[in-house]
Amino acid sequence: MNNKLDYIAIDFETANQYRNSACSVGLVRFIDGKEADSCYSLIHPAKMYFIPEWTETIHHISYNDVRDKPYFPEIWDSMVMPFVNKTPGIPLVAHNGNIFDMPVIQSCCEYFGMARPNLEYFDSLVLAKKTWPDLSHRLTDLGAHFGIEYLAHDALEDSRTCGQIVKLAADKWGVSSVDDLLKACGTSIRSF
């Protein structure tokens, strides 16, 4: 049970269409709906196949940026999980996380033979659809609507914006905890 508005926003960028091709990750911790700290890393993808259009127009991460970076298991074990474990029991949140970010974690863990993490999460896209049904629910559009200036498709910036959207949704519903926000939106915490 989460009686506070505490959560960790997470976002991945991938080198290509395969979910096991994570090439960057960003995490931002929110305590009582306010940013507390963050971390970011580039990741050497499982296979060094980059879609040129993505490199040039979306996330601007190229082969040269990641060729000497650690693979997913090292980033997961040395950065992501220590960051998450600093505040045990608070859920992850990602925008479109049910479709993209959580499958990235699952696919990378499967590819590298890692145990599936025991984590809880929710999806800010679900919250946005329930909270603002008449708006476009793309993260970039929500950011623009609410005056959040950020660099789209940068994993850290996307995480930060996702976390801010969660706080705005809580304010709109007049709630002060993740549990109450999820209840107001007719959704719940999910587990891996």
C-alpha positions as a Markdown table, in Angstrom:
| # | Residue | x | y | z |
|---|---|---|---|---|
| 1 | Met | 0.0 | 0.0 | 0.0 |
| 2 | Asn | 1.4 | 3.4 | -1.0 |
| 3 | Asn | 0.0 | 6.1 | 1.3 |
| 4 | Lys | 2.2 | 8.8 | -0.3 |
| 5 | Leu | 2.7 | 10.2 | -3.7 |
| 6 | Asp | 6.1 | 8.4 | -4.0 |
| 7 | Tyr | 7.2 | 6.7 | -7.2 |
| 8 | Ile | 10.1 | 6.3 | -9.6 |
| 9 | Ala | 9.6 | 7.3 | -13.2 |
| 10 | Ile | 11.6 | 5.2 | -15.6 |
| 11 | Asp | 12.1 | 5.4 | -19.4 |
| 12 | Phe | 14.1 | 3.5 | -21.9 |
| 13 | Glu | 15.2 | 4.2 | -25.4 |
| 14 | Thr | 16.0 | 1.4 | -27.8 |
| 15 | Ala | 18.4 | 1.1 | -30.7 |
| 16 | Asn | 15.8 | -0.7 | -32.9 |
| 17 | Gln | 12.4 | -2.3 | -32.9 |
| 18 | Tyr | 13.4 | -5.1 | -30.6 |
| 19 | Arg | 12.7 | -4.7 | -26.9 |
| 20 | Asn | 16.0 | -6.2 | -25.9 |
| 21 | Ser | 17.9 | -3.4 | -27.6 |
| 22 | Ala | 17.9 | -0.9 | -24.7 |
| 23 | Cys | 20.4 | 1.8 | -25.4 |
| 24 | Ser | 19.6 | 4.3 | -22.6 |
| 25 | Val | 17.7 | 4.4 | -19.3 |
| 26 | Gly | 16.7 | 7.3 | -17.1 |
| 27 | Leu | 15.1 | 7.2 | -13.7 |
| 28 | Val | 13.7 | 10.0 | -11.5 |
| 29 | Arg | 12.6 | 9.5 | -8.0 |
| 30 | Phe | 9.5 | 11.5 | -6.8 |
| 31 | Ile | 8.8 | 11.8 | -3.1 |
| 32 | Asp | 5.5 | 13.4 | -2.2 |
| 33 | Gly | 5.2 | 14.2 | -5.9 |
| 34 | Lys | 8.4 | 16.2 | -6.0 |
| 35 | Glu | 11.6 | 15.3 | -7.7 |
| 36 | Ala | 14.2 | 14.0 | -5.2 |
| 37 | Asp | 17.0 | 12.6 | -7.4 |
| 38 | Ser | 17.7 | 10.9 | -10.7 |
| 39 | Cys | 20.2 | 8.8 | -12.7 |
| 40 | Tyr | 20.9 | 8.1 | -16.3 |
| 41 | Ser | 23.1 | 5.8 | -18.4 |
| 42 | Leu | 23.7 | 4.9 | -21.9 |
| 43 | Ile | 23.6 | 1.1 | -22.5 |
| 44 | His | 25.4 | -1.1 | -25.0 |
| 45 | Pro | 22.5 | -2.9 | -26.8 |
| 46 | Ala | 22.3 | -6.6 | -27.0 |
| 47 | Lys | 23.0 | -6.3 | -30.7 |
| 48 | Met | 24.6 | -3.3 | -32.3 |
| 49 | Tyr | 21.9 | -2.7 | -34.9 |
| 50 | Phe | 20.6 | 0.9 | -34.9 |
| 51 | Ile | 17.7 | 2.1 | -37.1 |
| 52 | Pro | 19.3 | 5.1 | -38.8 |
| 53 | Glu | 16.1 | 7.2 | -38.7 |
| 54 | Trp | 15.9 | 6.7 | -34.9 |
| 55 | Thr | 19.5 | 7.7 | -34.5 |
| 56 | Glu | 19.1 | 10.8 | -36.7 |
| 57 | Thr | 15.6 | 12.0 | -35.7 |
| 58 | Ile | 14.3 | 10.5 | -32.5 |
| 59 | His | 16.8 | 9.8 | -29.7 |
| 60 | His | 20.1 | 10.8 | -31.4 |
| 61 | Ile | 22.0 | 7.9 | -29.8 |
| 62 | Ser | 24.4 | 6.2 | -32.2 |
| 63 | Tyr | 26.7 | 3.2 | -32.3 |
| 64 | Asn | 29.6 | 5.4 | -31.4 |
| 65 | Asp | 27.8 | 6.7 | -28.3 |
| 66 | Val | 27.3 | 3.2 | -26.8 |
| 67 | Arg | 30.1 | 1.0 | -28.2 |
| 68 | Asp | 32.1 | 1.2 | -25.0 |
| 69 | Lys | 29.2 | 1.4 | -22.6 |
| 70 | Pro | 28.2 | -1.5 | -20.3 |
| 71 | Tyr | 25.5 | -4.0 | -21.3 |
| 72 | Phe | 22.1 | -4.1 | -19.7 |
| 73 | Pro | 23.0 | -6.5 | -16.8 |
| 74 | Glu | 25.8 | -4.3 | -15.5 |
| 75 | Ile | 23.6 | -1.1 | -15.7 |
| 76 | Trp | 20.7 | -3.0 | -14.1 |
| 77 | Asp | 22.8 | -4.4 | -11.2 |
| 78 | Ser | 25.1 | -1.4 | -10.6 |
| 79 | Met | 22.7 | 1.5 | -11.2 |
| 80 | Val | 19.0 | 0.7 | -11.7 |
| 81 | Met | 18.4 | -1.7 | -8.8 |
| 82 | Pro | 20.5 | 0.3 | -6.3 |
| 83 | Phe | 18.6 | 3.4 | -7.2 |
| 84 | Val | 15.3 | 1.6 | -6.9 |
| 85 | Asn | 16.3 | -0.2 | -3.6 |
| 86 | Lys | 17.2 | 3.1 | -2.0 |
| 87 | Thr | 13.4 | 3.6 | -1.4 |
| 88 | Pro | 12.0 | 0.0 | -1.2 |
| 89 | Gly | 8.3 | -0.5 | -1.8 |
| 90 | Ile | 7.6 | 2.4 | -4.1 |
| 91 | Pro | 6.4 | 1.6 | -7.6 |
| 92 | Leu | 7.9 | 2.4 | -10.9 |
| 93 | Val | 5.9 | 4.4 | -13.4 |
| 94 | Ala | 6.4 | 4.8 | -17.2 |
| 95 | His | 4.4 | 6.5 | -19.9 |
| 96 | Asn | 3.1 | 3.7 | -22.1 |
| 97 | Gly | 5.0 | 1.4 | -19.8 |
| 98 | Asn | 2.6 | -1.5 | -20.2 |
| 99 | Ile | 3.4 | -1.6 | -23.9 |
| 100 | Phe | 7.0 | -0.4 | -24.1 |
| 101 | Asp | 9.2 | 0.1 | -21.0 |
| 102 | Met | 8.2 | -2.9 | -18.9 |
| 103 | Pro | 8.5 | -5.3 | -21.9 |
| 104 | Val | 12.0 | -3.7 | -22.5 |
| 105 | Ile | 13.0 | -4.8 | -18.9 |
| 106 | Gln | 11.4 | -8.3 | -19.4 |
| 107 | Ser | 13.0 | -8.8 | -22.9 |
| 108 | Cys | 16.5 | -7.6 | -21.7 |
| 109 | Cys | 16.3 | -9.9 | -18.6 |
| 110 | Glu | 15.3 | -12.8 | -20.8 |
| 111 | Tyr | 18.0 | -12.1 | -23.4 |
| 112 | Phe | 20.7 | -12.0 | -20.8 |
| 113 | Gly | 19.4 | -14.9 | -18.7 |
| 114 | Met | 18.6 | -12.7 | -15.7 |
| 115 | Ala | 15.8 | -13.3 | -13.2 |
| 116 | Arg | 12.7 | -11.2 | -13.8 |
| 117 | Pro | 12.8 | -8.4 | -11.2 |
| 118 | Asn | 10.2 | -8.4 | -8.4 |
| 119 | Leu | 8.9 | -4.9 | -9.0 |
| 120 | Glu | 5.6 | -3.1 | -9.1 |
| 121 | Tyr | 4.6 | -0.5 | -11.6 |
| 122 | Phe | 1.8 | 1.6 | -13.1 |
| 123 | Asp | 1.4 | 3.3 | -16.4 |
| 124 | Ser | 1.0 | 7.1 | -16.6 |
| 125 | Leu | -0.6 | 6.8 | -20.0 |
| 126 | Val | -3.6 | 5.1 | -18.4 |
| 127 | Leu | -3.8 | 7.9 | -15.8 |
| 128 | Ala | -3.6 | 10.6 | -18.5 |
| 129 | Lys | -6.4 | 9.0 | -20.5 |
| 130 | Lys | -8.7 | 8.9 | -17.5 |
| 131 | Thr | -7.7 | 12.3 | -16.2 |
| 132 | Trp | -7.7 | 14.3 | -19.4 |
| 133 | Pro | -9.9 | 12.3 | -21.9 |
| 134 | Asp | -10.1 | 15.2 | -24.4 |
| 135 | Leu | -6.3 | 15.7 | -24.7 |
| 136 | Ser | -3.7 | 14.0 | -26.8 |
| 137 | His | -2.0 | 11.5 | -24.5 |
| 138 | Arg | 1.4 | 11.4 | -26.1 |
| 139 | Leu | 4.0 | 12.4 | -23.6 |
| 140 | Thr | 5.3 | 15.2 | -25.8 |
| 141 | Asp | 1.7 | 16.6 | -26.3 |
| 142 | Leu | 1.0 | 16.4 | -22.6 |
| 143 | Gly | 4.3 | 18.2 | -21.8 |
| 144 | Ala | 3.4 | 20.9 | -24.3 |
| 145 | His | -0.1 | 21.3 | -23.0 |
| 146 | Phe | 1.1 | 21.7 | -19.4 |
| 147 | Gly | 4.1 | 23.9 | -20.3 |
| 148 | Ile | 6.7 | 21.3 | -19.5 |
| 149 | Glu | 9.8 | 22.1 | -21.6 |
| 150 | Tyr | 11.9 | 19.0 | -22.2 |
| 151 | Leu | 14.0 | 17.1 | -24.7 |
| 152 | Ala | 11.7 | 14.4 | -26.0 |
| 153 | His | 13.2 | 10.9 | -26.4 |
| 154 | Asp | 15.9 | 11.5 | -23.9 |
| 155 | Ala | 15.4 | 8.8 | -21.3 |
| 156 | Leu | 16.0 | 11.1 | -18.3 |
| 157 | Glu | 13.9 | 13.9 | -19.7 |
| 158 | Asp | 11.0 | 11.5 | -20.5 |
| 159 | Ser | 11.2 | 10.1 | -17.0 |
| 160 | Arg | 11.1 | 13.5 | -15.5 |
| 161 | Thr | 8.1 | 14.6 | -17.6 |
| 162 | Cys | 6.3 | 11.3 | -16.9 |
| 163 | Gly | 6.7 | 11.9 | -13.1 |
| 164 | Gln | 5.4 | 15.5 | -13.5 |
| 165 | Ile | 2.3 | 14.2 | -15.3 |
| 166 | Val | 1.6 | 11.8 | -12.5 |
| 167 | Lys | 1.8 | 14.7 | -10.0 |
| 168 | Leu | -0.5 | 16.8 | -12.2 |
| 169 | Ala | -3.0 | 14.0 | -12.4 |
| 170 | Ala | -3.0 | 13.6 | -8.6 |
| 171 | Asp | -3.6 | 17.4 | -8.3 |
| 172 | Lys | -6.5 | 17.2 | -10.8 |
| 173 | Trp | -8.1 | 14.4 | -8.8 |
| 174 | Gly | -7.4 | 16.0 | -5.5 |
| 175 | Val | -5.5 | 13.0 | -4.1 |
| 176 | Ser | -2.2 | 12.7 | -2.3 |
| 177 | Ser | -1.2 | 9.1 | -2.7 |
| 178 | Val | -0.4 | 6.7 | -5.5 |
| 179 | Asp | -3.1 | 4.3 | -4.3 |
| 180 | Asp | -5.8 | 7.0 | -4.3 |
| 181 | Leu | -4.7 | 8.2 | -7.7 |
| 182 | Leu | -4.8 | 4.7 | -9.2 |
| 183 | Lys | -8.2 | 4.1 | -7.6 |
| 184 | Ala | -9.6 | 7.4 | -9.0 |
| 185 | Cys | -8.4 | 6.4 | -12.5 |
| 186 | Gly | -9.8 | 2.9 | -12.2 |
| 187 | Thr | -6.5 | 1.1 | -12.4 |
| 188 | Ser | -4.1 | -0.6 | -10.1 |
| 189 | Ile | -0.5 | -1.5 | -9.4 |
| 190 | Arg | 0.9 | -4.2 | -11.6 |
| 191 | Ser | 3.7 | -6.7 | -10.9 |
| 192 | Phe | 6.3 | -8.3 | -13.1 |
